[in-house]
Amino acid sequence: MAIPGLPEWKDIDAETSYTDRNLFIRHLNLAPELAVEVLNFDGSHRREKRGRIAVMANLFGGTFELETDRYRTRKSAKAVAKDTAAQVGENRPCPSCGPDCFQEL
């Protein structure tokens, strides 16, 4: 797979596990600046109409975490990004978050 401006992704390797509708992907290194430490799709509580997605990644010299949860009709999400904006685009802090670039949704 190729994305402009990034090295071509070849020989991608990661640890995976899938038990009781709960998928984990760990240590997925796509490029030196793109590493997914943990990616989790948890469908193990689908009978209760509950699901969860979680991501922890190192992106462009910073960190990114995302967690979403759905229980019946209620949904929640939380995202945290630190030090990624300065590496991706312009060398200035996120205008809405400040120098720590912390955001909760």
N, C-alpha and C positions, 0 to 999 in steps of 0.2 A: 504494500500500500504506500502511496506517495502523497505527501501534502507539500505544496509549494513552500520553500524556505526551510524545510526540515529534511533531515536525512531520510532516505527510503527505509521503510520498516521491513526488515528481513529476519528470518529465523527468530520470530517472537516466541518467548518462553515465559511461562508463569506457572505457579502452583494453583491447582483447582481442586475444589471438593464440592460435592452435591449430595446432600443427605436430607431426606424428608422435606423436599421442596425448598431447601435453603442452599443457594449457590454462593460460594466464595471464590474469588479470584485474587491471588496475592502475588506481589512482587512482579508486576507486569511492567517491564521497562521497554518503552517504545522508542525512546531516544534519550540522550544524556539529560535533556531538559524536560522530559515527559516520563514520569514514573508513577504508576498507580500502585500504592502500597497495599490497599485493600479495597475491593469492590464486592459488595454484598447485596444480593437480591433474595430477600427472605419471604417466601410464600408459604411457610410452614403453618401459618395460622389462618389460612384462607377460609376454613369452615366458619371461623368467627368474623369473616369479612375484614381481615386485618392483613396489611402488608407493609414491608419496609425496604427501602433502598438506602445504602450508605456507601460513601466513597471517601477515601483518604488518599491524597496524591501530592507529589512534589512536582510543581509546574514552574518552569522558567526561573528557578532560583528561590521560589517561595513555596508555600504550602496551601492546600485547598482541602476543605472538608465539607461534605454535604450529607445530610440525613433527612430523609422524608419518611413519614409514617402516615398510614391511612387506617382508620378504624371506622368501619361502617360508612357513615357519611361525613365524618370529621377528618380533615386533612391537616397535617402540620409539616413544616419544613424549616430546617436550620442550615445555613451556609456560613462558613468562615473562610476567608481568604487572607493570607498574610504575605506581604512582600512580592506578590506576583505582578501587579500592575506596572511597576517600574521596569521590570524585565521584559514584559511583553510589548509595550508601546512606548509612550513618552516617559522620560525620566522625571516624573513628578508624582506625588501621592494621589490617591483616589480623591476626587473633589468632594464626594459626599461622605467619605469615611475618615479622612485625615491620614496622617503618616502611618498609622498602624493598619489601615485598610481592613477594618473589622466590620462585618455586616451580619446582622441576624435577620432572618426573614420570618 
